[in-house]
């Protein structure tokens, strides 16, 4: 709980708006799932909420993500994540950010992983149809180890976010994130998120996504790479 408060809550407090400033909100809600019965009984739920708050000097992002899956005998996936990122705008292409995240994954080596990082963001390029943003900065990561004590390690947070508008109704996005541990015996956790989104009707869209997670220090009974393929409905409001 302390690591949750120290990472997500701190970033959320820093990102809180100044009441006197003009506000602009945009949010998306994402939902998908499957259920089968008969010879095979499985159920899967994927849900995500993402909100962006734009101010004169700040651009703030808040998000929550959950994945749950079970078959007739047991759970096969159980993961949820909370995060907040506040970016202080320097000019049209540069900003300073603070980022806090907390994740719990029942099937990983850790009861929970929390992180707090801050640094510099830069818009590396922008055209009429595409843009690429980059983040870099120091931070700290907390690991609650299964059956063990809590650990912490210094990290370098690296991030790239690419978006390409394919047509008036569709776009391609690619996110690459890596928290590079500064100690060789601690985990460097990396993530790739690839998605294509296509509008169906009005604010309703369909999203096809592939997420790849990598832990370079996974235990012997765990795989170092996890993949997640999803098809969800996305509503913007």
N, C-alpha and C positions, 0 to 999 in steps of 0.2 A: 504493500500500500504506500509506503514511503517513496518508493521509486516512481510509482504512478503519479503521486502528487508532485514530486520534484521535476518530472519531465513534462507530462501533458499539461498539468495545471499551471506550471510556471510559464510555459509558452502561451497558453490561453490568456493568462493575465496580461502578459506583455502585449498580446495582440488585441486587447480590449479597445474598442473605439472611444475617441473623445466625443462626449455628448454633443458638443457644439458643432461638430463637423457634419457635412452632408454625407449620407450613407447610401450605399448601393449594394444590394444582396443578390446573389444568384446561387441556386442550389439544385442538385440532382439527386434523385432517389433511384436506386438500382435493385432489381429483384429477379431472382431466377430459382428454379428448383425442379426436381424430378421425383417421381414416386412410381415404383413398380410393385405389383403383387402377383401371386401365383407361384410358379416354380422359383422365381427370384423375388425377394422382398428387400427393396432398398429405398431410401429417401435421402434427398440432398437439398439443402437450402443455402443460397448465396444472396447476401444483401449488403448494400453499401449506401451510405449517405455522405455527400460531399457538398460543402457550402463555402462560398467565397464572398468576402466582405471587402469592398473597395472604398477607400477613403482618399482624401487629398494627399496624405503623406504615407499611408499604410495600405498594404494589400494582404489580407489575412485569409487563411484557409483552415477549415475544420473538417475532420472526416472520421467516420466510423465504419468498420468492415467486419463482417461475420461470415464464416463458412462452417456448416455443420452437415455431417453425413453419417448414416448408420445403415447396417443391413439387418437381417433377421436375428443375428446373434450378438452384435456389439456395435459400438461407435467405430467409425473408420476415419473420421476427421472432426476436429472440434477446435476452431481457432477464432479469436476475435481481436480487434485492434482499434485503438483510439489514437488520434493525433491532432496536433495543431501547429500551424506555422504562421509566424508574423514576419512580414517583410517591410522594412522602412525604406521608402523610395528615395534614392539619391538623385537620379535623373531618369530619362526615358529608357535607358538600357541597364541601369545598375541599381542595386539595392543591398541592404544588410538584412540578414534573416536570423531568426531564432526558431528552432524546431524541437518539439517534444513528441515522443511516441511511446506507447505501452502496448505490448502484444502478449497474449497468452495462447499457447498452442499445446494441447494435451499430448500430441504425438511427436513433439520435439525433445531435445535433450534438456530443455529448461522449462520450469514451471511458468516463468515469465521473463520477458526481455524488455527493458526500458532504456530509452536513450534521450539525451539532451545535447544539442549541437547548435552552434551559431557560426556565422561567417558571411561570405560575400556571394551575391548572385549576379549573373551577367547574362543579358540577352545576346547570344553569340551571333545570330543573324535573324532577319525577318524579311519575308517577301510578301507578295499579295496573297499567297496561298499557304505559306509555311513559316514556322518559327522554331528556334532552338534556344533553350535556356539551360544554363549551367550553374551549379552550386558547389562551393568548396568551403570547408571550415573545420575547426577542431571541435571535439565534444567528448562525452563520456558515456559509456554503456554499462548498464547494470544487468547481471544475469542471476536469476534465482534458479540454482541448479537442482534438478530432481534428486531428492534424497541427500542433499548436501547444503553447504552454506552459500550465502550470496557472494558474488564476485563482481568486481568492476574493473574496467579497462579504459584507457584513453583511446580515442578513435580520430580518424580523419574522415569526415563525411563528404562523399562525392555524389553528385547527382546530375543527370541530364534528362531533359524533357523536350521531346520533339512532337510537333503537331503539323499535319499536312491536310489541307482541305481538298478532298478528292473531287467533290461536286457540290452543288447547292444543298444536297441532302445527306452527304456522307463525309466522314473524315477518318484519318488514320492517326493513331497516337502511339508513341513509344517512350517509356520511362525506364531509365537505368539508375539504380541506387546502390551504393556500396558504403558500408561503415567499416573502414579498414582498421583493424585492431593494431595498436602499437606494440603489442607483445605477441611473440610468435606462438605461444601456447594457448592463446585466446582466439575465439571465433571471429573471423571476418564474415559478416552476413551481407549477401548481395541479392538483389532482386531485379528481374526484368519483367515489365508489363507491356504487352503488345495488344492493341485493340483496334477494331474497325467498328465504327458506329454509323448506322444509317437510319434516317428518320422514316417513321411509318405513317404517322398522322399527327399534325400539329406539333405538340411538345413531346410526343411519345416516339421513342426510337428503340431499335434493336441493337445490341452490342455483342460482338463476338470477341472473346479475349483469351489470351494465353499468358499465364504468369509462371515464371521460373524462379525458384529460390535456391540459393547455394550457400552452404555452410562449409567452409574449408577445414573445419576442425570437428566434424561430426564423429560421434562415438562409433565403435565397431558394429554395433547392432542397428545403426541408423544409416540411411542413404544420405549422401552429401547434397543431392539434387532432388527437389520436389517440383512437380509440374501441376498446373491447375488450368484446365480448359473449361470455359464457361460460355453460355449463351443466356443473356439476360435482357429484360425490358428496362429501359431507362427513361425516366420522366424528369423534365427540366421545369423548374418553377421559380 
